[in-house]
Amino acid sequence: MPFFAVSQSEASLYLTPQSKSYNLGQTFKTTLFVSANEQSTNAVEAIVEFPANLLEVISVSKASSILEFWPEEPNFSNKNGIISFAGGLPTPGFNGNVGQLITITFRAKNNGTANVHILSGAVLANDGFGTNILSRISGAIYTIRGIPAAPPIIPEKIEAPGAPVVFSPTHIESEMWYSNNEPKFEWILPKTITAISYILDKNSETNPDNTPEDLTSEIIFDKTADGTHYFHIKFKNKGGWGLTAHRKIQIDVTPPEEFEIKIKEGICAIEKDPTIIFQAHDAVSGIDYYQIFVDEQEPIELTGVGKEGFKLTSLKIGFHQIKILAFDVAGNYISSFRDMEILFISPVLSDYKLIIIALLIIIFLLFILLIIYWIKYCNQKRHKKKK
């Protein structure tokens, strides 16, 4: 990067510290400054050269620089031993002795004397012409000696544990209802875990507090209330508390509410196919199905029946006992009983046809008998007249 023509005003570029000794392997910082005390500047560019066999650039920072925009961002090449940049700032520019430009972080890679100098540069005046007012440059000399500095000991970063893998041998399916109010939860406990925290509640997103519980791999909760519950658990290791696992369970140990069986035709019916009406309710898991027992017959299993009724078929004349079991989704049930009597069986249409046919046959037979009787009577009367 060539110099421009220099005016009578003076500006300088200089490195600080200008001389210092460092240990082999040590990292250190060098800052490039501009001094433009007699004339304001609004642009600076430079190439800094360093011995690549002795020094290695770790980074070049423009933090705290007086320059605000960068036609050429600070960059470096450890292979060629070069650092370069070009930057500017708006009017009125900079005027002063200490204008920070860039900060270079070096690492001392070999023993020796490292000459860091400004190979070329320009400090342009804020005079409307861009006059180069750079008149002096000052490099730096760094002495590198000794044995390599021991690398810093960086403690191993330990990640906090992830969410535990938790399951329940008593409540296997999270969407099913169970008539067991002593849920058991189990989890895999790695050797690196130093603490656990858990809670059972009705909130699906609870995060347990940081108070450790006994370090175990299972827990049983006694006398848990009916309803939907969530088990929350998290682990702690040397990296801290980890993520929380959430496990849903559903409990219903309460049987359905008591219900009544009604006979649509009354408890003393004349229908052989009476209709029974019933409706059970369960406040927790809901009604799943019914079993209907009539006397000693095999039960009839039904779902979805209730107020609309269910028709029994082919009951004989006499007393009958009806028992209905109502089951909720968790398997709890309640029973209801009703006695009824079939007084006599009212005939149906097909029975009327048989009766009519039988009556017609009887009438016909009576008619035949009447004719026979009439013929006999007439014959006897005729016989008497002849005598």
C-alpha positions in Angstrom: 0.0 0.0 0.0 2.0 3.1 -1.2 2.3 6.4 0.6 0.5 9.5 -0.6 2.3 12.9 -0.8 2.9 14.2 2.7 1.8 17.8 3.7 3.6 20.0 6.2 1.1 18.8 8.9 2.3 15.8 10.9 0.7 12.5 11.8 2.2 9.3 13.0 1.3 5.6 13.4 2.8 3.7 16.3 2.6 0.3 18.0 2.4 -0.1 21.8 4.0 -1.6 23.8 7.1 -0.7 21.7 9.3 -3.3 23.4 8.7 -6.2 25.9 9.7 -9.7 26.7 7.4 -12.7 26.6 7.6 -16.4 27.4 7.5 -19.0 24.7 3.8 -20.0 24.1 2.5 -16.9 25.8 -0.2 -14.8 24.2 -0.1 -10.9 24.3 -1.7 -7.9 22.8 -0.3 -5.1 20.6 -2.3 -2.0 19.8 -1.8 0.3 16.7 -2.5 4.0 17.4 -2.7 7.1 15.2 -1.5 10.6 16.3 -2.9 13.6 14.4 -2.5 16.5 16.7 -2.1 19.3 14.1 -4.7 18.2 11.5 -7.9 16.2 11.8 -7.9 12.9 9.9 -10.9 10.9 8.6 -9.2 7.9 7.0 -6.3 5.6 8.0 -4.9 2.5 6.3 -1.8 0.4 7.0 0.0 -2.8 6.5 1.8 -4.3 9.5 4.5 -6.9 9.0 5.6 -9.5 11.7 8.0 -12.5 11.6 5.8 -15.5 10.9 8.4 -17.9 12.3 8.3 -16.2 15.7 4.8 -14.9 16.1 1.3 -16.1 15.3 -1.7 -13.8 15.1 -4.6 -15.2 17.1 -7.1 -12.4 16.3 -7.3 -8.7 15.1 -10.0 -6.7 16.9 -11.5 -3.3 15.9 -13.3 -2.9 19.2 -12.8 0.6 20.7 -11.4 1.8 17.4 -11.9 5.5 16.4 -12.7 4.2 12.9 -16.4 3.7 12.1 -16.5 2.2 8.6 -14.2 -0.2 6.9 -13.5 -0.2 3.2 -11.1 -3.1 4.1 -11.9 -5.1 7.2 -8.9 -6.0 9.4 -7.4 -9.2 8.1 -4.2 -11.2 8.6 -2.1 -14.0 7.1 0.1 -16.1 9.4 1.7 -17.6 6.4 2.9 -14.3 4.9 3.2 -12.4 8.3 0.9 -9.6 7.2 -1.9 -7.6 8.8 -3.8 -5.0 6.8 -6.9 -2.7 7.1 -8.4 0.5 5.8 -11.0 2.5 7.7 -12.6 5.9 8.0 -14.8 8.1 10.1 -17.2 11.0 9.3 -16.4 14.7 9.6 -15.0 16.3 11.7 -12.7 13.3 11.9 -10.1 12.6 14.6 -7.7 15.1 16.1 -5.5 14.0 19.0 -2.4 12.1 20.1 -4.0 8.7 21.0 -6.4 7.3 18.4 -6.8 3.6 18.8 -7.1 1.8 15.4 -6.8 -2.0 15.9 -5.7 -4.5 18.6 -3.6 -7.5 17.6 -3.4 -10.7 19.7 -0.1 -12.6 19.1 1.1 -15.9 20.4 4.9 -16.4 20.9 5.7 -19.5 18.9 9.5 -19.6 18.9 12.4 -18.1 20.8 14.0 -15.0 19.3 13.7 -11.2 18.7 10.5 -10.3 16.8 10.5 -7.0 14.9 6.9 -5.9 14.2 6.9 -2.9 11.9 4.5 -0.8 9.8 5.4 -1.7 6.3 3.2 1.0 4.7 0.3 3.3 5.6 -1.6 6.5 5.1 -3.3 9.0 7.4 -5.6 11.2 5.3 -6.4 14.7 6.4 -10.0 15.9 6.6 -9.3 18.8 4.3 -11.4 17.9 1.3 -8.4 16.6 -0.7 -7.5 13.5 1.2 -3.9 14.8 1.8 -1.7 12.1 3.4 -0.2 13.7 6.5 1.6 10.6 7.8 5.2 11.6 8.6 6.3 9.1 11.2 5.9 5.4 11.9 7.1 3.4 14.9 7.2 -0.4 15.1 7.9 -2.6 18.1 10.5 -5.2 19.2 9.4 -8.2 21.3 11.8 -10.7 22.8 10.6 -14.3 23.1 12.5 -16.6 25.4 12.3 -19.5 27.9 10.4 -22.7 27.8 6.9 -23.0 26.4 4.3 -21.8 28.8 2.1 -24.6 30.1 -1.2 -24.6 28.3 -4.0 -23.4 30.5 -6.0 -26.1 32.1 -9.5 -25.9 30.8 -12.0 -27.8 33.0 -14.0 -30.3 31.2 -17.5 -28.9 30.5 -20.1 -31.3 31.8 -23.5 -31.0 30.2 -26.6 -31.1 32.5 -28.5 -34.3 32.1 -31.4 -34.7 29.7 -34.9 -35.6 30.6 -35.1 -39.0 32.5 -36.7 -42.1 30.9 -39.6 -42.9 33.2 -42.3 -45.5 33.0 -45.0 -47.0 35.3 -45.4 -50.8 35.7 -48.8 -50.2 37.4 -50.2 -47.7 34.9 -48.6 -48.9 31.7 -50.7 -46.9 29.2 -50.9 -43.1 29.9 -54.3 -42.8 28.2 -55.9 -45.7 30.0 -57.9 -45.5 33.3 -56.8 -47.8 36.1 -58.6 -48.8 39.4 -55.3 -48.6 41.2 -54.6 -45.6 43.4 -51.0 -46.7 44.3 -49.1 -45.8 41.1 -45.5 -46.9 40.9 -42.9 -45.1 38.8 -39.5 -46.4 37.7 -36.6 -44.8 35.9 -33.0 -45.5 34.8 -30.5 -43.8 37.2 -27.1 -43.3 35.6 -24.0 -43.4 37.9 -23.2 -39.8 37.1 -26.4 -38.5 38.7 -25.9 -36.9 42.1 -29.5 -35.8 42.9 -33.1 -36.2 41.8 -36.2 -34.2 42.3 -39.8 -35.3 41.6 -43.4 -34.4 42.2 -46.9 -35.9 41.4 -49.6 -33.3 40.7 -52.4 -32.4 38.3 -50.4 -29.9 36.2 -49.0 -31.3 33.0 -46.0 -28.8 32.9 -44.7 -28.6 36.5 -41.0 -28.4 37.0 -39.9 -29.9 40.3 -38.0 -27.7 42.7 -34.3 -28.1 43.3 -34.7 -29.8 46.7 -33.1 -33.3 46.3 -35.1 -36.4 47.2 -33.7 -39.8 48.2 -31.4 -41.0 45.4 -33.5 -44.0 44.2 -34.8 -45.4 40.9 -38.4 -45.9 41.9 -41.3 -44.5 43.9 -44.8 -45.5 44.9 -47.5 -43.0 45.8 -50.2 -44.2 48.3 -53.9 -43.3 48.3 -53.8 -41.1 45.2 -57.0 -39.3 44.5 -59.2 -40.1 41.4 -58.5 -38.2 38.3 -55.7 -37.4 35.8 -52.2 -36.9 37.4 -48.7 -36.1 36.1 -45.4 -37.4 37.5 -42.5 -35.0 37.0 -38.8 -35.9 37.6 -35.4 -34.3 36.8 -31.8 -35.3 37.4 -28.8 -33.4 38.6 -25.1 -34.1 37.8 -21.9 -32.0 38.0 -23.3 -29.9 35.2 -26.4 -28.9 37.2 -30.1 -29.7 37.1 -31.3 -31.1 33.8 -34.5 -31.3 31.8 -37.8 -32.5 33.3 -39.7 -35.6 32.2 -43.5 -35.7 32.5 -45.6 -38.9 32.8 -49.4 -38.9 32.7 -51.5 -41.4 34.6 -55.3 -41.8 35.1 -56.9 -43.2 38.3 -60.5 -44.1 39.0 -61.2 -46.3 42.0 -64.8 -45.1 42.6 -67.6 -47.2 41.2 -70.4 -45.6 39.1 -73.3 -43.9 40.9 -76.3 -46.0 42.0 -79.0 -46.2 39.3 -82.6 -47.6 39.1 -84.1 -50.1 36.7 -87.5 -49.3 35.4 -90.0 -51.6 33.6 -91.8 -49.7 30.8 -94.8 -52.0 31.0 -94.8 -52.0 34.9 -93.5 -54.7 37.2 -96.6 -56.8 36.6 -96.6 -57.0 32.8 -98.6 -59.0 30.2 -95.9 -58.6 27.6 -93.4 -61.4 27.1 -91.0 -58.9 25.7 -90.9 -56.1 28.3 -88.7 -53.0 27.9 -86.3 -52.1 30.7 -85.0 -48.5 31.1 -81.8 -47.7 33.0 -79.0 -45.1 32.9 -75.8 -45.2 35.0 -73.4 -42.3 35.6 -69.7 -42.2 36.4 -68.1 -38.8 37.2 -64.4 -39.8 36.7 -63.7 -42.1 33.8 -67.3 -42.5 32.5 -69.5 -45.6 31.8 -68.0 -48.2 29.5 -70.6 -51.0 29.2 -73.4 -52.9 31.0 -74.1 -56.6 31.7 -77.7 -57.6 31.9 -78.7 -60.8 33.8 -82.2 -62.3 33.6 -82.7 -65.0 36.1 -79.9 -67.6 35.6 -79.3 -66.9 32.0 -76.0 -65.9 30.5 -75.4 -62.1 30.7 -76.1 -59.8 27.8 -73.3 -57.3 27.3 -74.3 -53.9 26.0 -72.8 -50.4 25.3 -74.5 -47.2 24.7 -77.9 -48.1 26.1 -79.8 -46.2 28.7 -82.8 -44.0 28.7 -84.1 -45.3 25.4 -84.4 -48.7 27.0 -83.6 -52.3 26.1 -86.2 -54.9 25.2 -86.0 -58.4 26.8 -87.3 -61.2 24.7 -89.3 -64.4 25.2 -89.9 -64.2 29.0 -92.2 -66.9 30.4 -95.2 -66.3 32.6 -94.1 -66.0 36.2 -91.6 -64.1 38.4 -88.2 -62.9 37.0 -85.2 -61.2 38.6 -83.3 -58.6 36.5 -79.8 -57.6 37.5 -77.7 -55.0 35.7 -74.0 -54.3 36.3 -72.7 -50.9 35.1 -68.9 -50.8 34.5 -66.8 -47.6 34.2 -63.8 -47.3 31.9 -61.4 -48.3 34.8 -63.3 -51.5 35.4 -65.2 -50.5 38.6 -68.9 -51.5 38.6 -72.1 -51.2 40.5 -75.2 -53.5 40.4 -78.9 -52.8 40.4 -81.8 -55.2 40.8 -85.5 -55.3 39.8 -88.1 -58.1 40.2 -91.0 -58.4 37.8 -93.9 -60.7 37.0 -95.3 -61.7 33.7 -99.0 -62.3 34.4 -100.1 -63.8 31.1 -98.8 -63.4 27.6 -101.0 -61.2 25.4 -101.5 -62.7 22.0 -99.9 -61.3 19.1 -101.3 -61.0 15.5 -100.2 -64.5 14.5 -102.0 -65.9 17.6 -105.2 -64.2 16.6 -105.1 -65.9 13.2 -104.8 -69.3 14.9 -107.7 -68.5 17.2 -109.9 -67.4 14.3 -109.0 -70.5 12.3 -109.8 -72.7 15.4 -113.1 -70.9 15.9 -114.1 -71.4 12.3 -113.2 -75.1 12.6 -115.3 -75.4 15.7 -118.2 -73.6 14.1 -118.0 -75.8 11.1 -118.0 -78.9 13.2 -120.9 -77.6 15.2 -122.7 -76.9 12.0 -122.1 -80.5 10.7 -123.2 -81.9 14.0 -126.3 -79.7 13.8 -127.1 -81.0 10.4 -126.6 -84.6 11.5 -128.8 -84.0 14.5 -131.5 -82.4 12.3 -131.4 -85.3 9.8 -131.8 -87.8 12.7 -134.6 -85.8 14.2 -136.5 -85.6 10.8 -136.1 -89.4 10.3 -137.5 -90.2 13.7 -140.5 -88.0 13.2 -141.2 -89.6 9.8 -141.0 -93.0 11.3 -143.6 -92.2 14.0 -146.1 -91.0 11.4 -145.9 -94.3 9.6 -146.8 -96.2 12.7 
